[in-house]
Amino acid sequence: MNTHQHIAIIGGGCAGLSAAATLTERGYSVTLFEASSQLGGRARTVVVENKDLLQLLDNGQHILLGAYSATLSLLEKAGVKEEAAFLRLPLQLNMQSSAAKSIFSLKSANYLPAPFNILVGFLFCKGLSFNERITALRFMRHLQSSNYEIINDKPLAKYLKQHKQSPKLVQMLWEPLCLAALNTPIAKASSKIFLNVLRDSFSGSKKDSDFLIPKQDLSQIISHPLAHYIQAKGGSIKLNHRIRTLVEADNGFNLETRQGTFHFSHVIVATSPARTDKLLEQLPKLKASQDKTHHYQYQPIYTVYLRYPSEIKLPQVMSGLSGTLSQWVFDRGTLCGEKGLLAVVVSAEGKHQKLTQDDLALSVAKELKLAFPHLPKPLWHKVIAEKRATFSCVPDLARPTNRTAQNNLYLAGDYTYASYPATIEGAVRSGIYCANLITNAS
Ligand SMILES: Cc1cc2nc3c(=O)[nH]c(=O)nc-3n(C[C@H](O)[C@H](O)[C@H](O)COP(=O)(O)OP(=O)(O)OC[C@H]3O[C@@H](n4cnc5c(N)ncnc54)[C@H](O)[C@@H]3O)c2cc1C
């Protein structure tokens, strides 16, 4: 390592935090700049008003997969105990369509090794005809034998049709999984990226397909422990420091903020793609990277929190709804002791974007009442709308590389981890990858 290297990381989301943690543990001098007053970026906890009380809520109900190995080992290094932080559930989907009252459930056969746990799960899943189950099984076998690869990327709806997946199978299984993984409507979503997620979940150890649902606030699980880890290793974190401009200067870069100008030998830009474009404006060599992200489109995620009397519970911690605005509902009482609180996820674009937040909460409460008739009227609601939650994960989306045409300037962020959709894991891996590029060049 060169003692004159001083590395700036712009952005304190999962990508910036993972780059900072990896570099500080290797002894590098690191300063992380975050524009807002808190770390975590799109995976953060916010304070909201609940009548006269202040309440902490995540900006969105997140879920991780057992296959998210980089995130899980980073958090472990930072002292996060998995059992305290997450509820780990073997793959289990419980879907219902409230209109048709039809039910679908799939449970991995956990007594078998992978991939038989999944195949037998498909064979015995509830709510599909025998023929539909056989078609699903054939499709899974096809994916395994082709190592989940396709030559020409195409919208997932088209790909599933080619593989004769019935409308019910699509509606109850593939579409909800696609929305959960890619946050992009199935008619537009990239089959290739969807299959990458399936491969990582289904083709390794059977734990890879587990769901890990946070039992604590996201900040408690991600940004707080990582910030402590970075600072304990000598890294510096500057909150409320928005980088306004980034220019090349004296064997490095000048970063201009409201508080002053800072000079660094290396920079990792770990902001979302929309923000990165602006930051790279004054670095003409980076036009190619900008050209890639310039045409990105974004997808929203709305999280509707509904508070019921504290004795109210759902039959499952996580249930799926199909044919409704509500897609997934999480019982936060069972998960994290916030009794009576349900979090409902409404992801990707759709007609709900035209509703006011109060009307959306009302519609969601009605849908839940149909699916779970024991629910009374909610006592309180709060909608958190993330209008640009993720990039739209469409076929053949150009993704910039972490190494750029500008020496010593790197890009991190979920959008740079090309084989994944926008996920915490993609962001974490991109940060580690940038750290490795710097380490290998030193
Ligand atoms: C509601 C919601 C639900 C989600 N659900 C899931 C899920 O279940 N599972 C999953 O894996 N992923 C999920 N995601 C996606 C996941 O949160 C993101 O992919 C991931 O957090 C992105 O991290 P990042 O570091 O790449 O970017 P970001 O989190 O966007 O971090 C970028 C940071 O840069 C800062 N910044 C921007 N400009 C500047 C500047 N000029 N100077 C300094 N700082 C700057 C921002 O303030 C931000 O903190 C969800 C996202 C949302 C919004």
The ligand as an SDF file (V2000), in Angstrom:
LIG
                    3D

 53 58  0  0  0  0  0  0  0  0999 V2000
  -38.2410    0.4900   -0.7630 C   0  0  0  0  0  0  0  0  0  0  0  0
  -37.0880   -0.3680   -1.1830 C   0  0  0  0  0  0  0  0  0  0  0  0
  -37.1440   -1.7490   -0.9910 C   0  0  0  0  0  0  0  0  0  0  0  0
  -36.0830   -2.5520   -1.3740 C   0  0  0  0  0  0  0  0  0  0  0  0
  -36.1170   -3.8890   -1.1270 N   0  0  0  0  0  0  0  0  0  0  0  0
  -35.0080   -4.6350   -1.3130 C   0  0  0  0  0  0  0  0  0  0  0  0
  -34.9570   -5.9660   -0.8710 C   0  0  0  0  0  0  0  0  0  0  0  0
  -35.9250   -6.5080   -0.3400 O   0  0  0  0  0  0  0  0  0  0  0  0
  -33.7990   -6.6660   -1.0350 N   0  0  0  0  0  0  0  0  0  0  0  0
  -32.6870   -6.0840   -1.6170 C   0  0  0  0  0  0  0  0  0  0  0  0
  -31.6450   -6.7420   -1.6910 O   0  0  0  0  0  0  0  0  0  0  0  0
  -32.7310   -4.8080   -2.0770 N   0  0  0  0  0  0  0  0  0  0  0  0
  -33.8480   -4.0750   -1.9310 C   0  0  0  0  0  0  0  0  0  0  0  0
  -33.8770   -2.7760   -2.3400 N   0  0  0  0  0  0  0  0  0  0  0  0
  -32.7390   -2.2400   -3.1030 C   0  0  0  0  0  0  0  0  0  0  0  0
  -31.5570   -1.8790   -2.2000 C   0  0  0  0  0  0  0  0  0  0  0  0
  -31.9920   -1.0930   -1.1160 O   0  0  0  0  0  0  0  0  0  0  0  0
  -30.5590   -1.0870   -3.0280 C   0  0  0  0  0  0  0  0  0  0  0  0
  -30.2140   -1.8510   -4.1730 O   0  0  0  0  0  0  0  0  0  0  0  0
  -29.2820   -0.7650   -2.2780 C   0  0  0  0  0  0  0  0  0  0  0  0
  -29.5580   -0.2680   -0.9960 O   0  0  0  0  0  0  0  0  0  0  0  0
  -28.5010    0.2660   -3.1030 C   0  0  0  0  0  0  0  0  0  0  0  0
  -27.3290    0.6390   -2.4310 O   0  0  0  0  0  0  0  0  0  0  0  0
  -26.2880    1.6230   -3.1280 P   0  0  0  0  0  0  0  0  0  0  0  0
  -25.2050    1.8540   -2.1400 O   0  0  0  0  0  0  0  0  0  0  0  0
  -25.9360    1.0990   -4.4690 O   0  0  0  0  0  0  0  0  0  0  0  0
  -27.0800    2.9840   -3.4140 O   0  0  0  0  0  0  0  0  0  0  0  0
  -27.8370    3.9650   -2.4050 P   0  0  0  0  0  0  0  0  0  0  0  0
  -28.4450    3.2000   -1.3100 O   0  0  0  0  0  0  0  0  0  0  0  0
  -28.7270    4.8060   -3.2540 O   0  0  0  0  0  0  0  0  0  0  0  0
  -26.6830    4.8620   -1.7730 O   0  0  0  0  0  0  0  0  0  0  0  0
  -26.1760    6.0100   -2.3840 C   0  0  0  0  0  0  0  0  0  0  0  0
  -25.8420    7.0320   -1.3040 C   0  0  0  0  0  0  0  0  0  0  0  0
  -25.1730    8.1210   -1.9140 O   0  0  0  0  0  0  0  0  0  0  0  0
  -25.5840    9.3100   -1.2940 C   0  0  0  0  0  0  0  0  0  0  0  0
  -25.2960   10.4220   -2.2200 N   0  0  0  0  0  0  0  0  0  0  0  0
  -25.9050   10.7140   -3.4060 C   0  0  0  0  0  0  0  0  0  0  0  0
  -25.3320   11.7850   -3.9790 N   0  0  0  0  0  0  0  0  0  0  0  0
  -24.3170   12.1800   -3.1670 C   0  0  0  0  0  0  0  0  0  0  0  0
  -23.3480   13.2160   -3.2250 C   0  0  0  0  0  0  0  0  0  0  0  0
  -23.3000   14.0860   -4.2530 N   0  0  0  0  0  0  0  0  0  0  0  0
  -22.4650   13.3540   -2.1830 N   0  0  0  0  0  0  0  0  0  0  0  0
  -22.4780   12.4880   -1.1370 C   0  0  0  0  0  0  0  0  0  0  0  0
  -23.3810   11.4780   -1.0410 N   0  0  0  0  0  0  0  0  0  0  0  0
  -24.2890   11.3090   -2.0410 C   0  0  0  0  0  0  0  0  0  0  0  0
  -27.0780    9.0820   -1.0630 C   0  0  0  0  0  0  0  0  0  0  0  0
  -27.5870    9.9680   -0.0820 O   0  0  0  0  0  0  0  0  0  0  0  0
  -27.0870    7.6160   -0.6210 C   0  0  0  0  0  0  0  0  0  0  0  0
  -26.9450    7.5050    0.7800 O   0  0  0  0  0  0  0  0  0  0  0  0
  -34.9540   -1.9670   -1.9980 C   0  0  0  0  0  0  0  0  0  0  0  0
  -34.9000   -0.5780   -2.2150 C   0  0  0  0  0  0  0  0  0  0  0  0
  -35.9520    0.2030   -1.8070 C   0  0  0  0  0  0  0  0  0  0  0  0
  -35.8660    1.6880   -2.0290 C   0  0  0  0  0  0  0  0  0  0  0  0
  1  2  1  0
  2  3  1  0
  2 52  2  0
  3  4  2  0
  4  5  1  0
  4 50  1  0
  5  6  2  0
  6  7  1  0
  6 13  1  0
  7  8  2  0
  7  9  1  0
  9 10  1  0
 10 11  2  0
 10 12  1  0
 12 13  2  0
 13 14  1  0
 14 15  1  0
 14 50  1  0
 15 16  1  0
 16 17  1  0
 16 18  1  0
 18 19  1  0
 18 20  1  0
 20 21  1  0
 20 22  1  0
 22 23  1  0
 23 24  1  0
 24 25  2  0
 24 26  1  0
 24 27  1  0
 27 28  1  0
 28 29  2  0
 28 30  1  0
 28 31  1  0
 31 32  1  0
 32 33  1  0
 33 34  1  0
 33 48  1  0
 34 35  1  0
 35 36  1  0
 35 46  1  0
 36 37  1  0
 36 45  1  0
 37 38  2  0
 38 39  1  0
 39 40  1  0
 39 45  2  0
 40 41  1  0
 40 42  2  0
 42 43  1  0
 43 44  2  0
 44 45  1  0
 46 47  1  0
 46 48  1  0
 48 49  1  0
 50 51  2  0
 51 52  1  0
 52 53  1  0
M  END
$$$$
